[in-house]
């Protein structure tokens, strides 16, 4: 259902229920011994899952005061959730069998507030994301409750000191924490930080120069996995053809050649930190053609759009 309070305010509420049937392998009672140390066995008594989904979404825009507020919250609760029940024997063999449980749910949401910053000739964006998961597993017949919490506040400042220069500065944190009721030794938490800067400069005769810099910091991972990654990119482009429909751009990514990835994943009985190589420095020459008469480069035209989906 929808409630529209004025032309630029929209509140939407959605409720639905989904079902998920167990797979054939989850129902098959014959043990799978293809891996002798990790035996998998189905459960013919499994029931189908029922997931109740509630979403609240709000969008408010005041173009006259250059203010906006976007918020959404999602809640999911699953009945008869299919989870794994592990049995670990003294011989080192682990046997896994799917079972149905209740009390599994997750909450997530995001809020973004935009305010004018007249002294900067721009705007300030404040926002955060929040998440909470409650899962459940079994180890040797004992229930193991898994609680995961995450939060990611951020701040973005957009400024236009001149008609031809746009500057954007962004800073954000991401906090993740996981607790296990049965195995507190596996409790884990870590931070990541991201700082970004971007400058766009409209030059004469259809030229445009752009530069962006992203600095990412990963903290509280295992030794050797905490990374500090600076990513510097730059591009120059030229608009041409009638109505500036064509654009030729040369961009160089990761000028410092320092890009590397790091992440953490956790399960009911292990924590894994990963560090992996990614695509590093490269150059890209591209051509873009616009089918519209407005062209690709209309920096002086500003408009407010509201898209309903």
PAZAPA-4460 file (N, C-alpha, C; in steps of 0.05 Angstrom, whole numbers, plus 32768, in hexadecimal, padded with zeros to 4 digits):
% residues 309
    n_x    n_y    n_z   ca_x   ca_y   ca_z    c_x    c_y    c_z   seq   type   mol
   8011   7FE8   8000   8000   8000   8000   8012   8019   8000     1      X     A
   8007   802F   7FF6   8016   8048   7FF4   8006   805F   8001     2      X     A
   8014   8071   800E   8008   8089   8018   8018   80A1   800E     3      X     A
   800C   80B2   7FFE   801A   80CA   7FF4   8010   80E2   8002     4      X     A
   8022   80F0   8011   8019   8106   8022   801A   8120   8012     5      X     A
   802D   8123   7FFF   802D   813A   7FEE   803C   8131   7FD5     6      X     A
   8041   8144   7FC3   804C   813C   7FA9   8067   812F   7FAA     7      X     A
   8077   8135   7FBF   8092   812B   7FC0   8097   811A   7FD9     8      X     A
   8083   8111   7FE7   8085   80FF   7FFE   8078   80E5   7FF8     9      X     A
   8085   80CF   7FFD   807A   80B5   7FF7   8081   80A1   800D    10      X     A
   806D   8094   8018   8071   807F   802C   8065   8066   8020    11      X     A
   8076   8051   8020   806D   8037   8015   8071   8021   8029    12      X     A
   805D   8010   802C   805E   7FF9   803E   8057   7FE0   802E    13      X     A
   8068   7FCC   8032   8065   7FB3   8023   8066   7F9C   8036    14      X     A
   8054   7F89   8033   8055   7F70   8043   8050   7F59   8030    15      X     A
   8060   7F44   8033   805C   7F2C   8022   8067   7F14   8031    16      X     A
   805F   7EFD   8028   8068   7EE4   8033   8072   7ED2   801C    17      X     A
   808A   7EC7   8020   8096   7EB6   800C   809A   7E9A   8017    18      X     A
   809A   7E86   8006   80A0   7E6B   800E   80B8   7E60   7FFF    19      X     A
   80C6   7E4E   800C   80DD   7E41   8000   80DC   7E23   8006    20      X     A
   80DB   7E14   7FF1   80DA   7DF7   7FF4   80F6   7DEB   7FF8    21      X     A
   80F9   7DD6   8009   8113   7DC9   800B   811A   7DBC   7FF1    22      X     A
   8134   7DBB   7FEB   813E   7DAF   7FD2   813D   7D90   7FD4    23      X     A
   8141   7D83   7FBE   8141   7D66   7FBD   8158   7D5B   7FCE    24      X     A
   8170   7D68   7FCC   8187   7D5E   7FDC   8182   7D61   7FFA    25      X     A
   8173   7D76   8002   816D   7D7A   801E   8159   7D66   8029    26      X     A
   8149   7D5A   8017   8135   7D47   801F   813F   7D2A   801D    27      X     A
   8154   7D26   800E   815E   7D0A   8009   816B   7CFF   8023    28      X     A
   8160   7CE9   802E   816B   7CDE   8047   8185   7CCE   8044    29      X     A
   818E   7CCA   802C   81A7   7CBA   8027   81BF   7CCC   802C    30      X     A
   81D2   7CC4   803D   81EA   7CD4   8042   81FB   7CD7   8029    31      X     A
   8206   7CEF   8026   8219   7CF5   8010   8235   7CF3   801C    32      X     A
   8244   7CDE   8014   825F   7CD9   801F   8274   7CDE   800A    33      X     A
   826F   7CF0   7FF7   8283   7CF7   7FE3   829B   7D04   7FF0    34      X     A
   8296   7D12   8007   82AC   7D1D   8017   82AA   7D0E   8032    35      X     A
   82BB   7CFA   8037   82B8   7CEA   8050   82BA   7CFA   806A    36      X     A
   82C7   7D11   8069   82CA   7D21   8082   82B3   7D34   8086    37      X     A
   82A3   7D38   8071   828B   7D4A   8073   8274   7D3C   8066    38      X     A
   8265   7D2D   8076   824E   7D1D   806C   8235   7D2E   806D    39      X     A
   8226   7D2E   8058   820D   7D3D   8056   81F6   7D29   8053    40      X     A
   81E1   7D2E   8063   81C9   7D1D   8063   81B0   7D2E   8063    41      X     A
   819D   7D26   8052   8184   7D35   8050   8171   7D2E   8066    42      X     A
   815B   7D3D   8067   8147   7D3A   807C   812B   7D39   806E    43      X     A
   811F   7D22   806C   8104   7D20   805E   80EE   7D2E   806D    44      X     A
   80F2   7D35   8087   80DD   7D42   8097   80DE   7D61   8095    45      X     A
   80EF   7D6C   8083   80F1   7D89   8081   80D6   7D95   8077    46      X     A
   80D0   7DAD   8082   80B9   7DBC   807A   80C2   7DD4   806A    47      X     A
   80B0   7DDF   805A   80B6   7DF6   804A   80B9   7E0F   805C    48      X     A
   80CA   7E21   8054   80CE   7E3B   8062   80B8   7E4F   805B    49      X     A
   80B1   7E5F   806F   809F   7E76   806B   80AD   7E8F   8075    50      X     A
   80B2   7EA1   8062   80C0   7EBA   8068   80AC   7ED1   8067    51      X     A
   80A9   7EE0   807D   8097   7EF7   807E   80A8   7F10   807A    52      X     A
   80A1   7F21   8067   80B2   7F37   805E   80A2   7F51   8062    53      X     A
   80AD   7F64   8071   80A0   7F7E   8076   80B4   7F93   806E    54      X     A
   80AB   7FA6   805D   80BD   7FBC   8054   80AE   7FD7   8057    55      X     A
   80BC   7FEB   8062   80B1   8006   8064   80C5   8018   8056    56      X     A
   80BC   8028   8043   80CD   8039   8033   80C2   8055   8033    57      X     A
   80D3   8069   8039   80C9   8085   803A   80DC   8096   8029    58      X     A
   80D1   80A7   8019   80E0   80BA   8009   80D3   80D5   800B    59      X     A
   80E3   80E9   8013   80D9   8105   8015   80ED   8118   8009    60      X     A
   80E3   8129   7FF7   80F5   813C   7FE9   80E8   8158   7FE9    61      X     A
   80F8   816B   7FF1   80EF   8187   7FF0   8102   8196   7FDE    62      X     A
   80FC   8198   7FC4   810F   81A5   7FB1   8113   81C3   7FB6    63      X     A
   8100   81D0   7FC3   8102   81EC   7FC8   8117   81F2   7FDE    64      X     A
   811A   81E0   7FF1   812E   81E4   8006   8146   81D1   8003    65      X     A
   8146   81C2   7FED   815C   81B0   7FE7   8160   819C   7FFE    66      X     A
   814A   8190   8007   814C   817C   801D   813F   8163   8013    67      X     A
   8149   814C   801D   813D   8132   8016   8143   811F   802D    68      X     A
   8130   810C   802F   8132   80F7   8043   8129   80DD   8037    69      X     A
   813B   80C9   8038   8134   80AE   802E   8139   809A   8044    70      X     A
   8126   8088   8048   8129   8074   805D   811A   805B   8055    71      X     A
   8126   8044   805B   8118   802A   8057   8121   8017   806D    72      X     A
   810D   8006   8075   8112   7FF1   8089   8106   7FD7   807F    73      X     A
   8114   7FC2   8083   810B   7FA7   807A   810E   7F94   8092    74      X     A
   80F9   7F84   8096   80F9   7F6F   80AA   80F1   7F55   809D    75      X     A
   8100   7F40   80A2   80F9   7F25   8099   80FA   7F11   80B0    76      X     A
   80E5   7F02   80B2   80E4   7EEC   80C6   80DD   7ED3   80B7    77      X     A
   80EC   7EBE   80BD   80E9   7EA4   80AF   80E0   7E8F   80C3    78      X     A
   80CA   7E82   80BD   80C0   7E6B   80CC   80C9   7E52   80BD    79      X     A
   80D0   7E3D   80CD   80D9   7E23   80C2   80F3   7E28   80B1    80      X     A
   8104   7E3A   80BA   811D   7E3F   80AC   812E   7E26   80AA    81      X     A
   8138   7E20   8092   8149   7E08   808F   8166   7E10   8095    82      X     A
   8171   7E04   80AA   818D   7E09   80B2   819B   7DEE   80B5    83      X     A
   81B5   7DEF   80B7   81C5   7DD7   80BA   81C9   7DCF   80D7    84      X     A
   81C7   7DB6   80DD   81CD   7DAB   80F7   81E6   7D99   80F3    85      X     A
   81FC   7DA2   8100   8216   7D94   80FC   821B   7D82   8114    86      X     A
   8225   7D6A   810E   822F   7D58   8123   824C   7D52   811E    87      X     A
   825D   7D59   8131   827A   7D55   812E   8282   7D3E   8140    88      X     A
   828E   7D29   8134   8296   7D11   8143   82B4   7D13   814B    89      X     A
   82BB   7D02   815F   82D7   7D02   8168   82EB   7CFA   8152    90      X     A
   82E2   7CED   813E   82F3   7CE5   8128   82F9   7CFC   8115    91      X     A
   82EC   7D13   8119   82F0   7D2A   8108   82DC   7D2C   80F1    92      X     A
   82CA   7D19   80F0   82B5   7D19   80DB   829E   7D2B   80E3    93      X     A
   8295   7D3B   80D0   827E   7D4D   80D5   8266   7D44   80C4    94      X     A
   824F   7D41   80D0   8237   7D39   80C2   8223   7D50   80C4    95      X     A
   8218   7D58   80AD   8206   7D6F   80AB   81EB   7D65   80A1    96      X     A
   81D6   7D6F   80AF   81BB   7D68   80A9   81A9   7D81   80AB    97      X     A
   8199   7D87   8097   8187   7D9F   8099   816F   7D9A   80AB    98      X     A
   8168   7DAF   80BB   8151   7DAD   80CD   8142   7DC7   80CB    99      X     A
   8129   7DC7   80D5   8118   7DE0   80D6   811A   7DED   80F1   100      X     A
   811D   7E07   80F1   811D   7E17   810B   810C   7E30   8107   101      X     A
   8104   7E3B   811E   80F6   7E55   811E   8108   7E69   812C   102      X     A
   80FE   7E82   812C   810D   7E97   813A   8124   7EA3   812A   103      X     A
   8123   7EA1   8110   8138   7EAC   80FE   812C   7EC5   80F1   104      X     A
   813A   7EDC   80F4   8130   7EF4   80E7   8148   7F07   80E2   105      X     A
   8143   7F1B   80D2   8157   7F30   80CD   8149   7F4B   80C9   106      X     A
   8157   7F5F   80D1   814E   7F7B   80CF   8163   7F8B   80C0   107      X     A
   815B   7F9C   80AE   816E   7FAE   80A1   8160   7FC8   809A   108      X     A
   8170   7FDD   8097   8165   7FF7   8091   817A   800A   8089   109      X     A
   8171   8020   807D   8184   8035   8075   8175   8050   8076   110      X     A
   8183   8065   807F   8178   8080   8080   818C   8093   8073   111      X     A
   8182   80A5   8063   8193   80B9   8056   8184   80D4   8058   112      X     A
   8193   80E8   8062   8188   8103   8065   8199   8117   8055   113      X     A
   818D   8127   8044   819C   813B   8035   8194   8157   803D   114      X     A
   81A8   8168   8042   81A3   8183   804B   81B3   8196   803A   115      X     A
   81AA   81AE   8036   81B9   81C2   8026   81D1   81CC   8036   116      X     A
   81E6   81D3   8028   81FE   81E0   8034   8204   81F8   8023   117      X     A
   81F7   820E   8028   81F9   8226   8017   8215   8232   8017   118      X     A
   8223   8230   802E   823E   823B   802F   8251   822C   801E   119      X     A
   824A   8213   8016   825A   8203   8004   824F   8202   7FE8   120      X     A
   8238   820F   7FE4   8229   820E   7FCB   8224   81F1   7FC3   121      X     A
   821B   81E1   7FD7   8217   81C5   7FD3   8204   81B9   7FE7   122      X     A
   8209   81A0   7FEF   81F7   8192   8002   8207   817F   8013   123      X     A
   81FA   8176   8029   8206   8163   803B   81F3   814B   803D   124      X     A
   81FE   8133   803A   81EF   811B   803C   81F8   810B   8055   125      X     A
   81E5   8105   8066   81EA   80F4   807E   81DA   80DA   807B   126      X     A
   81E7   80C4   8082   81D9   80AB   807F   81E6   8095   808F   127      X     A
   81D7   807F   8092   81E2   8068   809F   81D1   804F   8097   128      X     A
   81DE   8038   8098   81D0   801F   8094   81D2   800F   80AD   129      X     A
   81BE   7FFF   80B3   81BD   7FEE   80CB   81B3   7FD2   80C3   130      X     A
   81BE   7FBE   80D1   81B5   7FA3   80CC   81B8   7F92   80E4   131      X     A
   81A5   7F7F   80E8   81A7   7F6C   80FE   819B   7F52   80F4   132      X     A
   81AA   7F3C   80F8   81A2   7F21   80F0   81A2   7F0F   8109   133      X     A
   818E   7EFE   810A   818D   7EEA   811F   818A   7ECE   8112   134      X     A
   819F   7EBF   8112   819F   7EA5   8106   81A2   7E8F   811B   135      X     A
   81A0   7E76   8111   81A1   7E5F   8124   81AC   7E47   8116   136      X     A
   81BF   7E3A   8123   81CB   7E21   811A   81CB   7E0D   8131   137      X     A
   81D3   7DF4   812A   81D6   7DE0   813F   81F1   7DD2   813C   138      X     A
   81FE   7DCE   8153   8217   7DC0   8153   8215   7DAA   8169   139      X     A
   8216   7D91   8160   8213   7D7A   8172   81F9   7D7C   8182   140      X     A
   81E4   7D85   8175   81CA   7D86   8182   81C5   7D9E   8193   141      X     A
   81D8   7DB0   8196   81D6   7DC8   81A7   81D1   7DE0   8195   142      X     A
   81BD   7DF0   819C   81B7   7E08   818C   81CD   7E1D   818E   143      X     A
   81D4   7E28   8177   81E8   7E3E   8176   81DB   7E56   8169   144      X     A
   81D6   7E6A   8179   81C9   7E83   816F   81DF   7E95   8164   145      X     A
   81DA   7EA0   814D   81ED   7EB1   8140   81E1   7ECD   813C   146      X     A
   81ED   7EE1   8148   81E3   7EFD   8146   81F7   7F0E   8137   147      X     A
   81EE   7F1B   8122   8200   7F2C   8112   81F4   7F49   8112   148      X     A
   8206   7F5C   8117   81FE   7F78   8117   8211   7F88   8105   149      X     A
   8206   7F9B   80F6   8216   7FAC   80E5   820B   7FC8   80E4   150      X     A
   821D   7FDB   80E1   8215   7FF7   80E0   822A   8006   80CF   151      X     A
   8220   8019   80BE   8232   8027   80AC   822B   8044   80A9   152      X     A
   8232   8056   80BC   822D   8073   80B8   823F   807F   80A3   153      X     A
   8236   8094   8096   8246   80A1   8082   823D   80BE   807F   154      X     A
   8250   80CE   8074   824B   80EB   8070   8256   80F2   8055   155      X     A
   8246   8101   8045   824E   810A   802B   8249   8127   8028   156      X     A
   825D   8135   801D   825B   8152   8019   825F   8157   7FFB   157      X     A
   824B   8164   7FEE   824D   816B   7FD2   824E   818A   7FD0   158      X     A
   8261   8194   7FC1   8265   81B1   7FBF   826B   81B8   7FA2   159      X     A
   8262   81D0   7F9A   8267   81DB   7F80   8273   81F7   7F83   160      X     A
   828D   81F9   7F88   8299   8214   7F8D   8296   8226   7F75   161      X     A
   8296   821B   7F5D   8291   822B   7F45   827D   821B   7F33   162      X     A
   8274   8228   7F1E   8261   821B   7F0C   826D   8204   7EFD   163      X     A
   8288   8203   7EFC   8295   81EE   7EEC   82A3   81D9   7EFD   164      X     A
   82A3   81DC   7F17   82B1   81C9   7F29   829D   81BE   7F3D   165      X     A
   829D   81A3   7F3F   828D   8195   7F53   82A0   8184   7F64   166      X     A
   829C   8185   7F7E   82AD   8176   7F91   829B   8166   7FA3   167      X     A
   82A3   814D   7FA8   8294   813B   7FBA   82A7   812E   7FCD   168      X     A
   82A1   812F   7FE7   82B1   8122   7FFC   829F   810F   800C   169      X     A
   82A8   80F7   8011   8298   80E2   801E   82A9   80D4   8033   170      X     A
   829E   80CF   804A   82AB   80BE   805E   8297   80AB   806B   171      X     A
   829F   8092   806F   828D   807F   807A   829B   8069   808A   172      X     A
   828D   805E   809D   8296   8048   80AE   8283   8030   80AA   173      X     A
   828E   8018   80AD   827D   8000   80AD   8286   7FEE   80C4   174      X     A
   8273   7FE8   80D6   8279   7FD7   80ED   8269   7FBE   80EB   175      X     A
   8276   7FA7   80EF   8269   7F8D   80EE   8271   7F7D   8107   176      X     A
   825D   7F70   8113   8261   7F60   812B   8250   7F47   812A   177      X     A
   825D   7F30   8131   824F   7F16   8131   8254   7F08   814B   178      X     A
   823E   7EFF   8159   8240   7EF1   8172   8234   7ED5   816F   179      X     A
   8241   7EC1   817C   8237   7EA6   817D   8231   7E9E   8199   180      X     A
   8219   7E93   819F   8212   7E8C   81BA   8221   7E73   81C3   181      X     A
   8226   7E60   81B1   8233   7E47   81B9   8251   7E49   81B8   182      X     A
   825C   7E59   81A7   827A   7E5B   81A4   8282   7E79   81A5   183      X     A
   8282   7E85   81BD   828A   7EA1   81BF   82A7   7EA6   81B5   184      X     A
   82B7   7E92   81B3   82D3   7E96   81AA   82D3   7E9F   818D   185      X     A
   82BE   7E9A   817E   82BC   7EA2   8163   82AF   7EBE   815F   186      X     A
   82A7   7ECB   8175   829C   7EE6   8173   82B0   7EF8   8165   187      X     A
   82A7   7F08   8153   82B9   7F19   8143   82AC   7F34   813D   188      X     A
   82BD   7F48   813A   82B4   7F63   8132   82CB   7F70   8123   189      X     A
   82C3   7F81   8110   82D8   7F90   8101   82CC   7FA9   80F5   190      X     A
   82DF   7FBC   80EF   82D8   7FD6   80E3   82E4   7FD8   80C7   191      X     A
   82D6   7FE7   80B6   82E2   7FF0   809D   82DB   800D   8099   192      X     A
   82ED   801C   808E   82EA   8039   808A   82EE   803F   806C   193      X     A
   82DE   8051   8062   82E0   8059   8046   82DF   8078   8044   194      X     A
   82F2   8084   8036   82F3   80A0   8032   82F6   80A5   8014   195      X     A
   82E5   80B7   800A   82E4   80BC   7FED   82E5   80DA   7FE7   196      X     A
   82F2   80E1   7FD1   82F2   80FC   7FC7   82F0   80FB   7FA8   197      X     A
   82E0   810D   7F9D   82DC   810E   7F81   82DA   812B   7F78   198      X     A
   82E7   8131   7F61   82E6   814C   7F56   82E0   814A   7F38   199      X     A
   82CD   8159   7F2F   82C6   815B   7F12   82CA   8178   7F09   200      X     A
   82D8   817C   7EF3   82DE   8196   7EEA   82D6   8198   7ECC   201      X     A
   82C2   81AA   7EC7   82BA   81AF   7EAB   82CD   81C3   7E9E   202      X     A
   82DB   81BA   7E8A   82EF   81CB   7E7C   82E2   81D7   7E62   203      X     A
   82EF   81EB   7E57   82E4   81F6   7E3E   82E5   81E2   7E27   204      X     A
   82D5   81E9   7E13   82D4   81DA   7DF9   82CC   81BC   7DFD   205      X     A
   82BA   81B7   7E11   82AF   819D   7E14   82C1   8189   7E23   206      X     A
   82D7   8192   7E2E   82E8   8180   7E3D   82DF   817E   7E5A   207      X     A
   82E4   8168   7E67   82DE   8164   7E84   82F3   8153   7E90   208      X     A
   82FD   815B   7EA8   8311   814C   7EB7   8304   8143   7ED1   209      X     A
   830B   812A   7ED9   8300   811F   7EF2   8315   8110   7F00   210      X     A
   8314   8111   7F1B   8327   8102   7F2B   8318   80F8   7F44   211      X     A
   831E   80DF   7F4C   8312   80D4   7F64   8327   80C4   7F73   212      X     A
   8324   80C4   7F8E   8336   80B7   7FA0   8326   80A9   7FB6   213      X     A
   832B   808F   7FB9   831D   807F   7FCE   8332   8072   7FDF   214      X     A
   8330   8076   7FFA   8342   806A   800D   8333   8058   801F   215      X     A
   8339   803E   801F   832B   802A   802F   833D   801E   8044   216      X     A
   8333   801C   805D   8343   8011   8073   8333   7FFB   8080   217      X     A
   833F   7FE3   8082   8333   7FCC   8090   8341   7FC8   80AA   218      X     A
   8332   7FC7   80C0   833E   7FC3   80DB   8333   7FAA   80E8   219      X     A
   8342   7FA0   80FB   833A   7F8A   810D   8338   7F6F   80FF   220      X     A
   8344   7F6D   80E8   8346   7F52   80DB   835F   7F44   80E6   221      X     A
   8364   7F2C   80DC   837C   7F1E   80E5   8395   7F2C   80DB   222      X     A
   83AC   7F26   80E8   83C5   7F31   80E0   83CB   7F2B   80C3   223      X     A
   83D3   7F40   80B4   83D9   7F3D   8098   83C1   7F42   8086   224      X     A
   83A9   7F46   8092   8391   7F4A   8081   8386   7F66   8084   225      X     A
   8390   7F76   8098   8388   7F91   809A   8395   7FA2   8084   226      X     A
   8385   7FAE   8074   838F   7FBC   805C   8388   7FD9   805C   227      X     A
   8398   7FE9   804F   8393   8005   8049   8397   8009   802B   228      X     A
   8381   800D   801D   8382   800D   8000   837B   8029   7FF5   229      X     A
   838E   8037   7FE8   8388   8050   7FDA   8382   804B   7FBD   230      X     A
   836B   8054   7FB4   8364   8051   7F97   8360   806D   7F8B   231      X     A
   8371   8072   7F78   8371   808C   7F6A   836A   8088   7F4D   232      X     A
   8356   8096   7F44   834E   8095   7F28   834A   80B0   7F1C   233      X     A
   834E   80B3   7F02   834B   80CC   7EF5   8342   80C8   7ED8   234      X     A
   8334   80DB   7ECD   832B   80D9   7EB1   8329   80F5   7EA5   235      X     A
   832A   80F5   7E8A   8326   810D   7E7A   8314   8105   7E63   236      X     A
   8300   8116   7E5E   82ED   8110   7E49   82E8   8128   7E37   237      X     A
   82DE   8122   7E1F   82D7   8137   7E0C   82BC   8132   7E00   238      X     A
   82AA   8146   7E03   828F   8144   7DF7   828F   8151   7DDC   239      X     A
   8282   8144   7DC9   8282   814E   7DAD   8268   8144   7D9F   240      X     A
   8266   8149   7D86   824F   8143   7D75   8238   8157   7D7D   241      X     A
   8223   8156   7D6E   820C   8169   7D72   81FF   8164   7D8D   242      X     A
   81F9   8179   7D9C   81ED   8177   7DB7   8200   8168   7DCA   243      X     A
   8219   8166   7DC4   822C   8158   7DD6   8223   813B   7DDB   244      X     A
   8219   812E   7DC6   8210   8113   7DC9   8226   80FE   7DCC   245      X     A
   823E   8105   7DC2   8254   80F2   7DC3   8268   80FA   7DD9   246      X     A
   8274   80E6   7DE6   8288   80EB   7DFA   829E   80D7   7DF7   247      X     A
   82B7   80E0   7DF5   82CE   80CF   7DF5   82DD   80D3   7E0F   248      X     A
   82E2   80BD   7E1E   82EE   80BF   7E38   8306   80AD   7E3B   249      X     A
   831A   80B7   7E48   8332   80A7   7E4F   8334   80A7   7E6E   250      X     A
   8333   808F   7E7A   8333   808C   7E97   8349   8079   7E9F   251      X     A
   8357   8080   7EB5   836B   806E   7EC1   8362   8068   7EDD   252      X     A
   835F   804E   7EE3   8357   8045   7EFE   836F   803B   7F0D   253      X     A
   836F   803F   7F28   8384   8036   7F3A   83A0   803F   7F30   254      X     A
   83A3   8059   7F2E   83BC   8065   7F24   83D3   805C   7F35   255      X     A
   83D0   8059   7F4F   83E5   8051   7F61   83EB   8033   7F61   256      X     A
   83DA   8023   7F53   83DE   8006   7F51   83DF   7FF9   7F6C   257      X     A
   83CB   8000   7F7E   83CB   7FF6   7F99   83B2   7FE7   7FA1   258      X     A
   83A1   7FE1   7F8E   8388   7FD4   7F94   838B   7FB8   7F9E   259      X     A
   837E   7FB1   7FB4   837E   7F96   7FBF   8364   7F93   7FCF   260      X     A
   8359   7F7B   7FD1   8340   7F76   7FDF   8345   7F66   7FF9   261      X     A
   8334   7F6C   800C   8334   7F5D   8026   8318   7F5C   8031   262      X     A
   8310   7F45   803C   82F5   7F41   8047   82F6   7F2C   805D   263      X     A
   82E0   7F2B   806D   82DD   7F17   8082   82C2   7F0A   807F   264      X     A
   82C1   7EF0   8082   82A8   7EE1   8083   82A9   7ECE   809C   265      X     A
   8292   7ECA   80A8   8290   7EB9   80BF   8279   7EA5   80BC   266      X     A
   827D   7E8E   80C8   8269   7E79   80C8   8266   7E6E   80E4   267      X     A
   8257   7E58   80E7   8251   7E4E   8102   826A   7E43   8110   268      X     A
   827F   7E3B   8100   8296   7E2F   810D   82B1   7E39   8102   269      X     A
   82B1   7E50   80F4   82CA   7E5A   80EA   82C7   7E78   80E3   270      X     A
   82DE   7E86   80E3   82E0   7EA1   80DA   82F6   7EA2   80C4   271      X     A
   82F0   7EAE   80AE   8303   7EAE   8097   8308   7ECB   808E   272      X     A
   8322   7ED2   808F   832A   7EEC   8083   8337   7EE6   8068   273      X     A
   8330   7EF6   8055   833B   7EF2   803A   8348   7F0B   8030   274      X     A
   835E   7F08   8022   836C   7F1D   8014   8371   7F14   7FF7   275      X     A
   8368   7F24   7FE4   8368   7F1A   7FC9   8370   7F31   7FB6   276      X     A
   837C   7F29   7F9F   8384   7F3C   7F8B   836C   7F44   7F7A   277      X     A
   836B   7F5D   7F72   8356   7F67   7F60   8363   7F75   7F48   278      X     A
   8353   7F7E   7F36   835D   7F8C   7F1E   836A   7FA6   7F28   279      X     A
   8383   7FAA   7F20   8392   7FC1   7F28   8392   7FD6   7F12   280      X     A
   83A8   7FE5   7F0F   83A8   7FFC   7EFC   83A2   7FF4   7EE0   281      X     A
   838F   8002   7ED4   8389   7FFF   7EB7   837D   8018   7EAC   282      X     A
   837F   801B   7E92   8374   8033   7E84   835E   8029   7E72   283      X     A
   8349   803A   7E6F   8332   8034   7E5F   832B   804B   7E4E   284      X     A
   8329   8046   7E34   8320   805A   7E21   8304   8053   7E18   285      X     A
   82F0   8065   7E1C   82D4   805E   7E16   82C8   8075   7E06   286      X     A
   82B3   806D   7DF7   82A3   8080   7DE7   8285   807B   7DEE   287      X     A
   8277   8090   7DF5   825B   808F   7DFC   824B   80A1   7DEA   288      X     A
   8234   8097   7DE0   8223   80A7   7DCF   8207   80A8   7DDB   289      X     A
   81FC   80C0   7DDE   81E1   80C4   7DE9   81CD   80C6   7DD3   290      X     A
   81B6   80B8   7DD6   81A1   80BA   7DC2   818E   80D2   7DC7   291      X     A
   8191   80DE   7DDE   8180   80F5   7DE5   818C   810F   7DDB   292      X     A
   817B   8123   7DD6   8185   813D   7DCC   8193   814D   7DE2   293      X     A
   818E   8146   7DFC   819A   8155   7E12   81B8   814F   7E14   294      X     A
   81C1   813A   7E07   81DE   8134   7E08   81E6   8127   7E22   295      X     A
   8201   8125   7E25   820C   8118   7E3C   8216   812B   7E52   296      X     A
   8218   8144   7E4B   8225   8157   7E5E   8214   816F   7E62   297      X     A
   8202   816E   7E75   81F0   8184   7E7C   81F4   818C   7E98   298      X     A
   820C   8195   7E9F   8212   819B   7EBB   8203   81B4   7EC5   299      X     A
   81FA   81C5   7EB3   81EC   81DD   7EBC   81CE   81DA   7EC0   300      X     A
   81C4   81C3   7EB8   81A7   81BE   7EBB   81A3   81AB   7ED3   301      X     A
   8193   81B5   7EE6   818D   81A5   7EFE   8170   81A0   7EFF   302      X     A
   8168   8188   7F07   814C   8181   7F09   8148   816D   7F1F   303      X     A
   812F   816C   7F28   8128   8159   7F3D   8116   8144   7F31   304      X     A
   811C   812B   7F35   810C   8115   7F2A   8104   8103   7F41   305      X     A
   80EC   80F8   7F3F   80E3   80E4   7F52   80DA   80CC   7F42   306      X     A
   80E6   80B6   7F47   80E1   809D   7F38   80D2   808A   7F4B   307      X     A
   80BB   8081   7F42   80AC   806E   7F52   80AE   8053   7F45   308      X     A
   80B4   803F   7F55   80B7   8023   7F4B   80A3   8011   7F58   309      X     A
***
